Amino acid sequence: MPQLPDDLDAVAVRTWCSLALEALGRERAEIDAINVYPIADGDTGTNLYLTVESAAAAVEAVFAAHETGATAPATADAVRAMAHGALIGARGNSGTILAQLLRGMAGVLADGGDAAHLRRALTWAADAARRAVAHPVEGTVLTVAAAAAEAAEGEESDLRTVVHAAYDGALAALARTPEQLAVLGRAGVVDAGGRGLVAVLGALVETVTGQAPVRGPRTAHGKAPTPVDGGSVVGLPVGGTPVEGVPAGGFPAGGVPEAGVPVGEGPLDCPEDGVAGPAFEVIYLLEAGDEQVARLRTRLDALGDSLVVVGGDGLWHVHVHVDDAGAAVEAGVEAGRPYRIRITHFATESGHDLRVQTEPAQRAVVVVVPGDGLAGLCTEAGATTVIARPGEPPASGELVDAIRRAHAREVVLLPNDAALRHTAAAAAEQARTEGVRVALVPTRAAVQGIAALAVHEPDRGFDEDVVAMTAAAGATRYAELAVAERQSWTMAGICQAGDILGLIDGDVAVIGVDVPATARTVLDRMLAAGGELVTLVLGEDVPDSLADALEEHVREGHLAVDTVVYRGGHQRAPLLIGVE
């Protein structure tokens, strides 16, 4: 049994992120189903999952950077990575607020992870989240966060007691949300964002105590037909320590709004019955100073509602619902540098596609590519692409969006990166719940994806096509050149910062001093086992003369081996190599 932490160190933060992601993954669909405020678009659970997924990935990156060291990362590094990952990956209204909650906690936990620091962290987080929302509304995740902080503040004991108190306080507050927000009471559900926060705090309980909060019984159909406190039916499948306002044994699960239930009424940011709310959700990251952001808040508040601006230190995450999406983006341009701009049209079924919906195609291919050059190549071949920019791997939600954009009954997904295996699997599973037949071909490199796409034939049977693409990818050995960032132990020996590394099938096989010589050595090693076709993908700054020299090297040393060359554009590696 793993040792339980006495305080929230870096390892505990890593565990918390992992358990929170698992919890939100389990409850994502049910949280989506009770999402009626501020917009009944059924995506709160998914947005919270994607936000925590980004936070967890950032923490894993910190640990990966310490793999060669004898000690774990510092707690401050882990919590700041968690907060930054959540900020850049936040999705939707609730995800943006959760990012601010994690950022608020990180500001205190960076100085210590004992009970006293955790109490202050929860209070600071709740206050920061409330300040980030233009028009705070009671009965939402803000209320649940404040209740968790207040309950923890009264505990002067150890970390476990404080964590339990925060969880129980949040649980009790969640049960009362239908009484505070009319739209929840009419629909018979608790606040979806608050329920997601309870799941995250439950993961913190499990991290600190080793035991997850006990779940209550479910009804046969997973719904909650029994009213609580003489009225509201709450969708919360958890139990555990009895707290005020929560029935013993926990609530049954569900709380899915019935068809025809009006969900438009509520204070402040929620539109009145019969009145349509804003048409668009606009989200972007923004590099700007505090003064510019203050002016931006005022301008966006006049344009729409559900305004949440979180962040600081020059980097902000902006979320707003508006009718004029262009004006919201223009306001960001005037304030600073907006990027990762995402505009969602609430009226479309897919949540992002403004085109007129047509009959779906029978089959499509979705492929992750490392640069603009390969994106163009794959698009010409008929694939839908997702660009994985250096240091910014796509989240599962981006892959789901791409599958939706492909607009097909059957989709073959090519992740082209071993690190995206679980992300791609989660995206495929989500798409299947939406009625799309998805096959995941476990390509580990872009050159394997190119090989798979080359044999794709949409007119043959789905299974036959997937088998052929899988076989082509599996028959392609892959390599890439990379620049060593620091001294490190590798499978090929000790490398120094600035060395050129030749990685074959993911492992360092060659350590060289320049790109041409290292590339020749890598090619010779790969072709020693045979091959008929070499694929070279050049990075943005690599001259064409290198491709000419390598093609001549292959022609002189390996008879009957052809070479094809592609421009990859702005990609992580200066050179990608495939051998079939």
N, C-alpha and C positions, 0 to 999 in steps of 0.2 A: 504494500500500500504506500503511495507517495506521501512524503512528509508534508503536513499541512503548514501553510505559511503563518508566521507570527505577525507579519506585516506585508503590505502589498509591494513586494520587490518586483524586479523585471520579469522573473519567471512566473510570478502570480499574475501579472498583467497579461502576459502571453496566454496563460491558461484561461483567464477571464474572457479575453477576446474570442478564443476558440470555442469555449462553452456558450458564450452569448450567440455566436454565429450558428452553432448547432441548435440552440433553443429557438432562435428566430426561423431557422430552416424548418423545424418541426411545426411551428405555429403560424408560419407565413400565410398559408391559405385561409386559416380561420381569422387571422387579423385582417386580411384583405376583405373577407366577407362582412365584417362589421364596420368597415370604413364608410361612415356617412357624413363626417365633418372634417374640414370645411367644405370639401367637395366629395360627393359619393362616387368616386372613381375606382374604388376597390383595389388600391395599390399600396396602402400604408405598410402592410406586412412585407411586401416585396421591397419597398423603398428602404425600410429599416434594415432588412437583410443586406441589401447592397451597400448601405452606409457602413455597417459593421464589417462586412466583407473587406471593404477598402481599409478600414482601421486595422483589421487583423493582418492583412497583407503588409501593411507598413511596419507593424511590429515584427513580423517574420523577417522582413528585410533587414531590420536592425540586428536580429539574432544571426542571420546569415553572414553579416559582415564581421561577426565575432567568432565564426566557426573555427578559425585557426588559433584563436586565443584560448587561454586557460580559464578565463573568467567570463561570467555572463555580462551582458550589457548593464550599464547603470540604470537604476530605476527612472531617473529623469529622462534618459534617452528613450526608454520604452514608452512612458506615458506621453511624451511629446510626439513620438511617432504615431501612437494611437490617435491622438487628437488631430494631428496633421492629416493622417490617412482618412479619418472620418470627414474632415473639412473638405478635402478635394474630391471625395467620393460621395458626398451627401446627395441623397435623392429625395425629392418631394418635400412637403411641409414638415412632416414628422422627422424625416431623416436629417433635415437641416437643423431642427431644434435639438435632436439627439447629438449631432456634431458639436453644438455649442455646449451641451451638458458635459460631454467628454472633454472638451477644451477647458471648461471651467474646473473640472476635477483635476485635470493634468496640471493646471497652474499651481495647485496646492500639493498634490501628490509628488511632484518633482522634488519637493523639499523633504519628503518623508511619507511613509506608508503605514504608520501606526494608527491606532484608533482615533487619537486626537486629530491627526491630519485628515483622516477620512471624514470625520464629522464636519470639519471646516470645508473640505472639498465638496461635500454634498450641498452644503449651504451656498457656497460660492457658485456652484454649478447651477442651482435652481435660480439664483438671483441673476446670473449672467444670461440664462436662457430667457427669462422674463423680459430683461432689458432688450434682447435682440428682436422680440416680436413687437411690431408696431402697435397692435391693439390686443393685448393679452385677454384671453377669455377663460373664465373658470369652467371647470368640468373637462379640461383637456389635459394633455401630457404635462403642461406647466403646473397644474394643480397637483398632479401625482408626484412630480419631482419635488415640489415644495413640501408636501406631506412626508415624503421620505426623509428629507433633510431635517424637518422639525422633529420627527420621531427619533432620529439618530442623535440629535443634539441633546436630548435628555439622558443619554446613556454615557456614563463615565467609566465603563468597564473596558473589557478587552475588545479586540477587533471583531471577533465572532459575534459578540453581543450587539455591537454597533451595526454590523451588516444585517443581522436578523431584524433589528428594530427598524432599519430603513426599509427593508423588504415588506415587513408587516404594515408599516405606515403607508407605503405605496399601495399595497393590496387593499387596505381599508378605503383609501381615497379613491381608488379605481371603482370600487363598489358604489360609491356615492355620485359618480359622474353623471348618471342618467337623471339624478335629481337637480343637478346644477345646469345642465345644458338641455334645453327642450327638445332639440332634434334627436338626441340620444334617447331620451325618455319615450318619445313617440315611436322610435324604431325598436325599442326594447333591447338596446345594446349598451355596453360601456364604451368609453373612448378608445379607439383603435391605437392611437399613439401611446396613450397611457398603458394600455395592455402590453405594447411592445417594450416600454420601459420596465414594466414589472418582470418581463422575461429576461431583460438584461440584468436587473438586480438579482433575479433568481440565479443567474449564472454566477454572479459575484458571491452569493451565499454558497453555492457549490464549490467555488474556488477556495473559499476560506475554511469551510467546514468539511468538505469532502462528500457532502450529501446534498442532492438537489431537493428543493421544496417538494413536498408530497402533493400529488395531483388528486383531485377529487373525482368522484364517479361520473361517468358519462351516461346520457340517456341512449336508448337504442339507436336513435337517428343522429346523435351528435349535436342536438339542439337543446335549447333551454326553455321548455314550455312553462316552468313553474316560476311565477313572479316572486321577486325578492322584495321584502319590506312592503308588501301589499301593492306593488305596482310593477316596477321595471324588471325586465328579464335581462340579466347581464351575461355576456359571453365571455366567461373567464374560467378555463378548465384547470384551476389550481386550488390547492387546499393548504394544509399545514397548520402552523400555530394559530389558534383562534385569535382573532382581532376584532375590535369593535366594528359592527356593521357588516361582518362577513359571516355567513352561516357556517356552522360546524360541518367539517367534511369538505368544505369548498363548494364552488359553484359548478353546476353542470356546464358542459361546453356548448358553444354555438353562438346563438344570438344573431342569426342571419336575418336581416330585414326582409319582411314579406313584400311581395310584389304589390305595388300600389301605395305603399306607405310613404307619405310625404316626408322628404328629408331636407327641405330647403330652409327651415326656419331656425333662427338662432341669433344671438346678440352679435353686434359689431360686425365681424368679418363674414358672417353667414348670411346669404341672401334670404329674403322673405319668401314665403310660399308663393308659388306661381311666377316668381321673377327669376329669370335666368341669371346665373352668376357670370363672371368674366369668362371669355372664350378660351384664353390661353394661360398656360403655366410657363413662366420664363425663369430659367435658372442659368447662372453663369458664375465662374470664378472671376475675381476682380483684383487686380493689383492697383492699389490706390492708398492715399494717405487718409488719416482720420477726418480732416476737414472736408475733403472731397466726398467721403462716405456719408458724412452728416448731411450734406446737401443732397446727395443721392437718395437718402431715406425720405427726405421731404418731397422730392419730386416723384418718386415711385409711389409713395403713399397717396398722392393725388391722382395717380393713374389707375390704381386698382386696389386690391385687398390681399389678405393673407401674406403680408409683407414680413419677411424674416431676413435679416442681414446678420451674419455671424462671422467671427474671425477676429483679426487684429494683426499688428506687426506688419502691415502692408499687404496682407493677403486676406480676402473676404469671399464668402460664399453668399450669393444673392438669390433670393427666391421670392417671386411675386406672382399673383394672378391678375391678368389685365386683359382688356379687349384689344389694345394696340400693342402687339408684341414688338413691333419695330421701334416704337417710342421707348419701351423699356430697355431695349438693347442700346439705343442711341444715348439714353441717360447714362448707361455704363461707360460708353465710349468717352463721353464728356468728363466723367469722373476719373477715369484711369484706363487700364488695359483689360477689357473683358476677354475671356477665352473659355473654352469648353462650354460654349453656349448651347443650351438645350431648350427648344420650344415645343411644348406639348399642346395639342388641340383637344380639349376635353370632349368634343362632340364625336371624334372619330373612334372607331372601335379599337384600333390598334394603339391609340394613345400617342401617335407621333406622325402618322402618315397623312398628309393633307391632300393626297391624290384621291380622285374618285375611285371607290372600291370596285374592282373588276373581278371577274371569275379567276380564282387562283390557278397558277400554272400547276402542272402535274408534279414537276420536280425542279429543284434548284440546288445550288451548291453555295455554302457560306464558308468563306476562307479568311483566316487571320493572316495578315501580311506585315512585314517589318518596315515597309517604306512605301512612299507614293509611287515609285516606279513599278513595283510588283502589283500594286493596287490597280494601276492602269492595265497591266498585262492580264490580270485575272478578270477584270471587268470586261475586257475585250473577249475573253473566253466565255462570258456569260455568267460569271460568279458574282455574288454579292460579297463585298469586302468589308473587313474591319481592320483599321490600321493600328498596330501596336507600336506606339512611338517609344523611343529610348527611355527607359525608366517609368513608363506608364502602361503596364499591361492592361488589357481590357477586362472589365468586371463581367460577371455572368449576365448582368442586365443589358450590357451593350451587345452581347452575343444574342440574347433573346430578341432585342430590337432588330438586329440584322436578320434573324430568322423571320421575323414579322415582315420586314421590308422585302424579303425574297418573295413573299406572297405565293407560297406553293403548298400543295398537299404533302409533298415529300421533300425532305431537306437532308443533304449530306453535309456534315459539319467537319471542317478541317482546321483544327486549332494551331497546328504548325509550331508547337512549343510544348515540351514535356511539362513545363511549369503550369501550363493552362489546363492540364488534364481534368482536375477536379472542377475548375471553373466552367469548362466546356460541358462536363457531365451535368452540372447543375442547370445550365442553360438548356440543354437538351431535354432534361426532365421537365422543366417549366414549359417548354414549347409543346411537349407531349400532352400536358394537361389542357392545352388550348386546342387540341385536336390535330396537331401537325405530327406526321410520322417522321422522326428524326433518327438518323444513323450517325454515330460519332466514329470517324476514322481517326485513330490515335496518331496522327502525324506529329513528329517531334521537331521538324525543321521546315522552313519555307520551301526548300528544294524537294522535300518529300511531297508537299502540297502541290507543287508544280507538276510532279510526276503523276500524282493521283488525278489532277484536273485534266491532264493530257489524255487519259484513257476514259474519261467520263463520257457516257453515251446516254442521254436522257430517254431515248426511245426503247431501250431494253428494260427488262424487269428490274425493280428496285434492288432486290437482294443481289441479283447478278451484277448490277452496276457497282454496288457497295463492295462486293468481293473483289472485282477487278481493280477498283481504286485502292483498296486496302493492300492488295498484292503488289501493285505498282509502287506504293509508298514504302512497303516493307522491303522491296528489292533495291531501294535507293539508300546508299550509305551517305551520310552527311557530315560536313565539317564546316568550321568557321574560323576566321582569324580574329583575335581580340588583342587589345593592348593591356598588359598587366598594370594594375593601379598601385600595387605595393608589393613588397617582398612576400613570397608565400611558398609553401610546400605544394608541389603538384605531383601527378603520376609520372611526369617526365623529369622531376628534380626540382631544385629551388630556382624560382624565377625572381627577377628584380623588377622594380617599378620601371615601366617603359619598354620592357621586353615584348616581343610579338609572340603570342601563344597560338599554336595550332591545335584546335580541339576537334577530335574525330569521334563521332557518335557521342558527344557530350563530355568526353574526358580529354584533358590536356595530354597530347601525344608528342608535340614538338615545341621547343623553346628556341626562338630565333631572335635576330637583331634587326631584321627588316622584313617588310611584307613580301617582296618578290621571292627571296630565298626561302622563307618559311612556307610560302604557298607551293613552291616547287617540291619541297620535301614532303609536305602533306599529300600532294597529288601522287607522288611516287609510292608512298606507303599505301594509299587507298587503292591505286591501280595494281599493286602487287598481287592483290587477291582477285584480279580480273575486273572487267568492265567494258561496256560498249559505248557509253555516252557520258560525257562530263558536262555538268551545268555550272556555270560561273555567274554569280550575282554580285555586281560591283556596287560598292557604297558610293555616296555622293561625291566624295573628294578623291576617289581612286581614278587615275588617268586610264584612257582607253589603251594606252601602250602596255599596261600590265596585262590586260586581257590578251592582246596580240602575242606578248612574250609567252604567256602560259599556254596559249593555244599551240604555238610553235613547239614548246617543250613537250606537250602531249603528243603531237604529231611525230616528233623525232624519236621519242622513247617508247611509244606504245602504239604499234600499228593497229589499224582498223578501229581506232577509238575516235569518235566524233566529239566535237566541242560546241556547245551553244552558250551565248553570252547574253545576259540581261542587265539592264540598269535598275538597281533597287531604289535609288534615291536616298533620302535621309534615313538611314538605318543604323542599328547599334554596331554591327560588325562591318569592317571595311571590305570583307570578302566572304561570301558564302559559297560553298562547293558541294556539289552532289555528284555521285557516281552511280550509274545504273548498269 
